[in-house]
């Protein structure tokens, strides 16, 4: 019988159909010794048991029926034995431990489709009642308008997608953000690009502020730019988050922290064998944690390397559209 709840330490890539892409990737990294917050995953079997048949009559009416599907799933009644299993796993983390409750769909964090930001995450969830409510809301977020549109655009069958829910001990972050182990703009595989802000990473991933921007190449800081971040997102006493004014200050991370994050990103990329889009958080003790890792799906694919050193690749379409020679300024990798 498929277990409804699995400890994160029990999860690997082979369980992707049961725990979704996000949880499978984090389970892999935790097993590889990278710093991933502990927790557990409520598998797709729980989603099937609770939500099976609740919205079958509405699937042929998508996308117009998405709001009604969300409402039905958000109000779904968990079977008593399932609720008891989830709350027991939560209790094992510690009494009323603040947790992040995160969607982990089976069509998520894939090599060709990341689904970044398509489903919901709930931060600083405290208590059994709040946890079970957040689980239902994660299930319902499988049918957000943006998730429905993204699946349609990528040819993914709505009926085939299921939702797992990842529950992890909350990192009370002094700084958080995202990093790319290859430059997503230039395609440079030797650069790690870090976007950071004070507080929780929600302000970065939501686009609410312009984050600090740091680029690391071979352990050397090549770009260091403070963003426009008048506010930050912080945990609220009793649960949930709040947006507060952020006093003007320097960068939210130090150069040493940037280099450490780049090294963690490199380990994640080496483990998965491909450049990664990583979410991270640094706690009050200065420990860096990885909270998500997925393939970068926008990079131009590289051919087999002909030799060592830096290589530049041009599309033949560009050559056809640019009949004159490219000037040195036009060819420059970085303008200063």
N, C-alpha and C positions, 0 to 999 in steps of 0.2 A: 504493500500500500504506500502511495506517495505521501511523504510527510507534509503537513500544512505549514510548518515553521522549521527553518534550518538555521543553525548558528552560522555566522559569517565564516568561521574557521572550517566549516564543512563544505564550503562552496568552491567549485572550480568551473572552468570554461565548459566542461561537459554537461553542466546543469543549466545551461542558458535557457532551455525551453521551460524549465521549472522556476527559475528565479529572475529571468530577464537579463538584458545586457549589462546594466549598471552594476547589479549585485554580482554577476559572474566575474566581471572585470576586477571589482574590488576584492572579491574572494581570492582571485589569482594573485593580486599584488600582496595581500596580507600573507598568503602562503609563501610568497617569495621573500618575505622579511621586510617589506616596505611598511612605513607607518600609516596604517589605515585604522580609523576608530573602530572599536569593537561593536558588535551588534548582532542582529538576526534578520532573516528575510522571511516574510509571509509569502509563500509560493503561489504560483498560478493555480494550484489545486484549490486553494482557499477562494480565489476569485471565481473559479468555475462553480464551486459549491454554493457560494452566496449569490452570484449574479447570473447564473445560468438561466436563460430564457426570459430574463426580466425585460429585455428590449428587442427581442427578435423581430417583433412586429413593426419596429421602427427603422430597421437597418436599410430597407429599400427606399426609405424616404430621406436619406442623408443627402446633403448636409443640413436640410431644414429641420430635421428631427433631433439634431445633436443636443439642444437645450433640454428636451424632454428625457432623452437617454441619461444625461447627467443627473437630472433630478431624481430619476428612479434609482440609480445606483447610489447616490448620496444618501438616500433614505432606506437602503437595503438593511434588513435585519440579519445580523450575524448569527449563525447557529450557536447555541450555548456552549457546546464543546469546543468550537473554534475560538470563540471569545475567551474562554478559559485558557486555552493553549497560548494565545497571544499575550494575555496579561501575565501568565506565568513566566514566559520568556522575558517580558519587560521587567518583572520583579527581580529576575536574576541579574539585571544590570545594576540594581540598587534601588532602594525606596524612592519613588518619585524622581528618578533620574531624568534630567532634561535630555530629550532626544531629537534628532532630525528624522522626519518621516518622509521618505523619498520614493517617488514612482520609479519602477523598474520594469518597463514593458518588454515583451519578447521581441518586438521590432524596435529596438533602441540600441544606440551605441554600436551600430553595425559598421563594417568597413566602407559600405557605400552610402549609408544614411544614418546620421548621428542622432536625429530627433532632438537636438539640443534645445532645451527650453519648451518642448511641446507639451509635456505633462508637468504636474505640480509637485512642489516640495513644501513641507511645512516644518518650520524651525522652532526650536525651543518648546517642544510639546512636553507638557508635564502632567502626569496622572493617567490612570487607566481610561477614564471616560474620554479625555481629550485624545488619547492615542487611538482608540477605536473609531472616533469620529474622523480623525485624520486619515486613517486607513480607508474608510469609505470615500472620503473626498479624493484620495489618490486614485482609487478605482474609477470614480466618475470623471477624473481628468483625462482618462483615455479618450474621451469624447469631446474635448475642447474643440472649438472651431479650427484652431491652428493645427491641432493634431490630425483631425479629420482631413483637412486640406493637404497636409504634408503626406499622409498615407496615399491619398488619391494621386498626388503628383508623382509619387515614387512607385506606383503600381502595386501597393501592398493591400491585400484583401482585409477589409474591416472585420470580417467574420473570423479570421485566423489569428488576430492579435489578442493577447491576453496580458493581464497586468499582475506583476508581483509588487510587493511593497517592502522597501528596505528601511529598517529602523536601526539607527546608530547613535551611540553616545554623542551628545552635542559637544562640539569644540567651541568654548567661549573664546572667540578669536579676538586678538588685538589687531590682526591684519589678515586679509584673505583676498582671494582673487583667482585668476586663471593663468595658465602658462601654456605655451605651445613649444614643443621640442624642435620644431622647424618653423621658420618665419612664414606665416600664412600669406603674407603679402608678396614677398619677393621669391618665396620658395627655397630660400637658403637653408640647407639642412644643418649647417654648422652653427646657427644662431638659435638661442632660446629666448622667446619673447614673453615677458611677464607683465600682466596688468594687475595692479594691486590697489587696495584701499584700506583704510582703517575700519575696524569692526568686522561684521559678517560679510561674506562674499555676495550677498543678495544685491547690494548696491552696484556691484560690478556686472554680474550676469544679467541684471534687469535693465542695464543701460541708464540707470537713474543719474549717474554721475560720470564724469570723465576721469578714469582712473590714472594713477601714477603708471608710468611706462618705463620699463627697464629691459635692455637687451644684453644678454650675456653671450660672449663668443670665446670658447676655449678658456673659460674661467676669468675672462677680462670683461669688465663693464664697458660696453661701447656706446650705449645710449642710457641716459638717466634724465627723465623728464617728469616733473610734478604735474598732476592733473588738476582739473577743476572739480573739487569734491567738497562742497559746502556742508554736506550732511553725511551721516553714516547710519547703518542699520545695526542696532544693538539688541541683545536679549532683554526682554521686559520681565521684571519680577512677577512670578506667578504663571508665566507662560507667554508665548508669542514674542513678537518683535516690535520695535518702535524705531522710527526715524528721528534722529536727533541732530542738532547743529554740531558741526565738526570744526573746532578751532583751527585757524590757519597754522600750519606747521610744515616741517620738511616732508620728505618722502615717507610713506607708511612702512617701508621695509629698508633695512640697511643693505649695503653692498654685500656683506658676508651672508646675510639671509638670502639675497638674490642668488648668490653662487650656490648656496646649499639647495635652494629650490631647483636650480638648473641641474644639479647633480641628481636629485631625486627624479626629475623628469627624464633624464638620460637613462636611469635605471628602469623606469617604466617603459620607455620606448624600446630598450634592449630586450626587456622581457617579452613584449608583444611583437617585436620584430617590425615595428612601423612607427612613424612619428605620431605623437600623442597630444591630444587636447586634454589638459589636466586641470582639475579644480583643487585648490589647496587652502589650508588655513594654518595660522601660527597662533598657538595659545599663549597664555600669560607667562608660562615658563620658558618661552622661546622655542618650543618643539613644533616642528612643521609636520602637518598631517595631510595626507592625500585623501580627498573626498570623492573624487571621480577621475576616471581615465578612459578615454575613448579615442578611436582613430581620427586623425585630421582628414576629413573627406574632400577638402577643396584643393589639395596640393596636386600640381601637375605630376603625373607619374614619370619616374626616372627610368631610362633604359639601363642596361647593364653598363657599369662604369668601365670606360676604356683604360683608366689608369688613375694614379693618385692625383690629388690636388683639386682645386676649385674648378668647376665646370659651369658654363653658361649654355642654356638651351633656348632656342628660338623656334616659335611655331612657324611653319611654312606659310600659314595664313598671314602672319605679320609681315614676312618677307614680300609677299605678293602685294600687300597694302602699303608698303613703304618703299617707293621706287628710288629714293635718294639715299646716299650714305648716312649712317647714324653718326651724329657728332659725339665727341668725347663726353660732353655734358649729358647728352641724351642717353649714352651708354653707361653713365656712372651708376654704381650700385647704390650709393648713398650721397645725397647732397649735403653739404655743410654750410 
